[in-house]
Each structure stands twice: as C-alpha cells, then as structure tokens.
Amino acid sequence: MNAKQLAAEAAVALIKDGMKVGLGTGSTAYFAIQKIGQRVQEEGLKVTCIATSIQSEELAQSLKIPMVGFEQLERLDITIDGADEADHHLQLIKGGGGALLREKIIAYITDHYVTIVDESKYVETLGKFYLPVEIVPFGWQRTFDHIKTLGGAPHLRQRDNAPYITDNGNYILDCDFKTIPDPESLQTKLNLIPGVVECGLFVNKTQTLIIGYNDGSIKTHKK
C-alpha cells in the first residue's frame, strides 16, 4: 500500500454511520473515496456525501456512494481531502487539481476537516508548490498584474494550448511566491483583488493532518 493510500484509509476509519461527508479531489482523495465505497458495499456504512468536483462526484456515484446537493445539507460532519502542501501549523496550499473554490466552500461548512498527504507534501514553510488562484476570465490580464505587485510570479494554467477552465468556468493562475511565511495575510491580500474568485491558501481549516510515509507508517497531527 502506498503512502497516499495509507493516509487516506486512516482518515476513512474516522467516518461513522450517519455522518454527512465531504469528498475531496485529487490523487490522495481518490483513495479515500475508493475506501468509503468499499465500506458502503462491505459494511453497509450509511453516509450522505457531497463532492468537491465533478470528477469526484462521478467516481463516488460509480461506487454507489449516496450523494446529495447543497439544498439538502447545511453542515458536514467530516471532510477528507488532500493538499499540495501542508506546513507544521496545518496551513495548506490546495488547487493543483483545479477544484480549490469548491473545496473551500465545503471546508467552510465542515465540523472536522481532515487533510491527507504523503510525506513529500509536508513542508516547513509553504510556497515551493505554486499557489493556485482562481480568477474570472474577464480582464484576467489585469488581475495577473495585480498579483505580480504582491510579489508573486503568476502563470496562466494551460491545457491543450488553451486556458485551463475550472468546473466553475474560471481560469487559474499558478503563482510562484517562493516562500509564504504568513499565509493568512497573503490570503487576505489576494482575495481583495477584483477578479480573484478564491485562492488556494487554506488557513486555519484543518483540524487533523494525516501523513503517510513510504516506510508504511503514518503520523497524525491535530490542531
């Protein structure tokens, strides 16, 4: 079992019957969704789930995991999601998979937010991974300019020689800030820029961080 799967399965063990569960997006969250599907089939685990992306929703439906919409849920008991980086204060960079806006909407209605990573994602200071910032297409070049003034070097995310389009119809700028010693301050500054929909800094949201290691061990850090 690889490090991502170890972390994912340890997190899924926290889910109990009757819980309302947020399903994350990305390569580590994939293993969590697979394990939830297995528990639904083999144990009769009763959960109600909402997904952070179309991709995760389709995977969950294929595994017969019960899915609902926001009109049926006001709060979630637990969300299990990955991260592109997590620091020692449990602050995160997310959005490498392009689902950062939906992931953050779900994070804000979750009572117990569990982040799962392999050891390569656990860092002293955020910033080696380029920070994704979701922006509206209208006037995106000027939003690009404003982010540059904050000290970031933005790059418009591309797919097939065209701008990458999120599930919400927006663009993503991947921004190189070198290091991010104060994620909360940078998040505030980015979100004040007209045209920025949301940034990939997840500040003070994670209650539990589970790290899988290549030697087969896991470590759990709690806020």
Secondary structure, 3 states (H helix, E strand, C coil): CCHHHHHHHHHHCCCCCCCEEEECCCHHHHHHHHHHHHHHHHHCCCCEEEECCHHHHHHHHHCCCCECCHHHCCCEEEEEECCCEECCCCCEECCCCCCHHHHHHHHCCEEEEEEEEEHHHECCCECCCCEEEEECCCCHHHHHHHHHHCCCEEEECEECCEECCCCCCCEEEEEECCCECCHHHHHHHHHCCCCEEEECEECCCCCEEEEECCCCCEEEEEC
